[in-house]
Amino acid sequence: MKYFSKSTTCILAVLLAASVCCTAAAPAFAADEGTSTASYTTSETADSLRQTSASAVTSVKVHSNGKDLDVTTDPNTVLELPRLSILTFTVKSTRAVNYTAGTGSVARTGTLTAYNASTKESTYNVTAIGALGTSSGLYLDGKKIFSIKVGHTPFVCDTTMPVTKTIGENYTFKVTAENSADAISFHVGNGSLAATAALPVRTESGKKAYYFKLTAVKEGRTGVYVTVNGTAYYSFDIIVHAKESSEKSAFTCSPSTDVTKTVGETYTFQVTAGSTADSLTFNAGNGSVLSTFAAAPSVSNGKKVYTFRITALKAGKTGIYVVQNSGTPTHVFDVTVQDKAKDDSNTDKKYAVLTGDNVNLRSGPGTSYDVVDNLAKGAVFQVLDTSNSEWTKVTTSSGQIGYVSTQYLQFTSTPGSSASQLSISKASGTFAAGKSMFISATVKPTGSYVTWTSSDEKIAKVKADGNYCYILGVSSGTATIKAASGGISTSCTVTVTAADPVRFTYASPNVVTAGQDVVLYATTDPSRTGVQFQLDGKTYPADYIRTDSTNGVSTKVWKATVSGLAQGTFSYTAVSKTTGSYSTAGVSGDIFVTAAKDYATTTQENHRASEDMLNFLSAKEGYYASPYRDTLTTDQIPTTGYGMVLYDGDVFYNDMSETEAWACMVNDINKSSYTSAVNSLRSKNNLWMSQSQADALISFAYNVGSSYFADMSTSCTFRDVMLNAVVPPTDASASKAYRARLTGDSVLYTAASGGSSLGTVSSGTVVQVIGVSDGSKYNQQHKNVWYQVQANGKTGWMSAAYVHIDDSYNLKHDLIYTNADVFGSQMARWCMAGGSPISGLLYRRIQEANMYNYNDYNTDLTYAKSNPYGYTLPSLS
């Protein structure tokens, strides 16, 4: 049906068979795409817009889902257009016409193809950008052709305003689907300006949450579009700026020249902001080379002066960057860190040992340069330049200067230093193809170089990092891994078995509300042609989603949806096939279903980390596809994925995709002591605990360790404050006193929440509780409980934080009554490393305390720095 009478004043999207949408081509009204024009008027007054001259327009056809709707003769037609969706239409006219919208805040206009004098056609689009229910007419030469009304959009995007990024920067936004069955993707109008990537899909509050990442590539501006079931919706613009040099900065750095320091030395510099309104921070490009410290700013001549200090940690080179008002980091100078001087003629020199045989020495940093020499394994070089990560400039023992591929070098601080003693952590190991095993070497003297080799690289390959070795299983068989230094060596025999049918599996969300859908994910190697999940005697075939490629390792991602589960924990197995039947073995996982409806209600259920907590942890830990040395630990423990720590003999997947790193983190948190220790603490002490409180404690355990919840003999004040929390005995009185013991020194006051001090009562003192004041904090009840007590012959009030009422009274241990101030202040003290407070750890503790006390998951760093709930914090100076 192409014609509608004038009595048809509103055409709903359903009459068009689907939401009115754009054609297959990307809309062309973004500024960088060169063909866009847009003009708006400020009102919908038809009289002021219409022209008295005869119309040049002969035809107007709206395009939707492959169909044309002719609105030429009916300017009163109203099309309901989902908000942010795009409608295209073709106009025939005797000449070029002027296209405008009556209300520019409701309808955004664009020209797709300009007027063609031969075909007499032009093509336009309109995007519904106004509030739900608002309308706007569309006009050609001031004459209305039809109107749009803004309708409902089947998704929510967390970004609607333009985003500005500098080349190289990333931006991640979230799209929440209205219906779980919807297929959602995204694209940009001009792909040369921003690269796109889809991150793992999550389930949050029962709805699918799609996380999409943009990477700024080239200067310009382009639109970002979300596609739902084939319909494209404009969401926002990304504006890409070129990188700015330090000369354009509104601040001054003094000194600003490159510096060289030795490990252990410090260096202080000052940065003056443009005005007192500006806020400056700084960071090092490579945090493993330098540690950073910022003092509180002073004011001089109306401008803030920041004093920054760096401490050299290990040899290397890194840039120093200043960030103004949370904007783009600006490079100000470089720092080169040297090893401490040795007591020999080779002071301050760096060396490398060749780990490969018949390796070329080239005249420049690349395979296109001439070969200067062919080198034998074990050759020792003096290192001249490591600024190119792929090629290292060296001097050979004969004095030749050239470049060697860095992958064949093992760096050492001592020239030709071979070990007098050498041992490795494992003599043998068995693991599946595709997996890696971590082993390490111990040498004397410390710092001696080690080379690692495999007897058969068709079975097992080595990836060396100094005295660390990651052995990759290639195919079934046995190989010998040799560690050598000078004339001594030792070996580890590895047996590689067939690849596992499934690499990883996990459920999303990690905590499922009873009756809510849960999505099961699995990853496999590329050879697998199918995956299914086996749960309670039922089989759920998985859909293939995509193939990820990380450092040359390809993996397939699969998923299936399970519905209608009741409260409990449900085990399942993911199996796969290559051809024919599915494997009998697979990878097991489980689904955790809770009856709790929100994060704040306390229950006596066991808990797991929520999806919000997993997102928090992944952001804190950062994603690493391959292991790196954690320089904040004494032994530089290798860490990979999202904070996965490796110990000698551990078998793991190297070069993990982000999906696999997420799965690894989820399984690690669920199955390890981080979660079980929190649940054990709750169970053994009969605690009522909320999801947000469990999240905070799991995060702390993941970062610091679970022993403080598993071993009650360890000292942990904030834990003691938790265990003191009970539903207060409101019947307490002088005639019905409750016996209690102090777990910490407490000040006795003349009134609840303060007053005059009556002195301090020592930890361990037995007191009598004779009254209760159940106070609130920040409009949340029970966060500031005080007890009236009799102690040492005095009667007064003290915070309930350190008062443990005798368990014989069987009071309900409900953690909602935890004293928020004391808990947060005590948790904040767990931010030390090497005897000094670390700012990043302090802000993490604040965020965890906010979750525990106030169900506040705001993870913005600036918010944490503001200490919104007023905890007493250790000084970072």
Secondary structure by P-SEA (a helix, b strand, c coil): cccccccccccccccccccccccccccccccccccbbbbbbcccccccccccccccccbbbbbcccbbbbccccccbbbbccccbbbbbbbbcccbbbbbbcccccbbbbbccccccccccccccccccccccccccccccccccbbbbbbbbccccccccbbbbcccbbbbbbbbbccccbbbbccccccccbbbbbcbbbbcccbbbbbbbbbbccbbbbbbbbbcccbbbbcbbbbbbccccccccccccccccbbbbcccbbbbbbbbcccccbbbbbbbcccccbbbbbcbbbbcccbbbbbbbbbbcccbbbbbbbbccccbbbbcbbbbbbccccccccccccccccccccccccccccccccccccccccbbbbbcccccccbbbbccccccccccccccbbbbccccccccccccccccccccccbbbbbbbbbccccbbbbbbbcccccbbbbbcccbbbbbbccbbbbbbbbbccccbbbbbbbbcccccccccccccccccccbbbbbbbbbcccccbbbbbcccbbbbbbbcbbbbcccbbbbbbbcccccccbbbbbbbbbbbcccccccbbbbbbbbbbccccccccccccccccaaaaaaaaaaaccccbbbbccccccccccccccccccccbbbbccccaaaaaaaaaaaaacccaaaaaaaaaaaacccccaaaaaaaaaaaaccccccccccccccaaaaaaaacccccccccccbbbbbbbccbbbbccccccccccccccccbbbbbccccccccccccccbbbbbccccccccccccccccccccccccccccccaaaaaaaaaaacccccccccaaaaaaaaaaaaaaccccccccaaaaaaccccccccccc
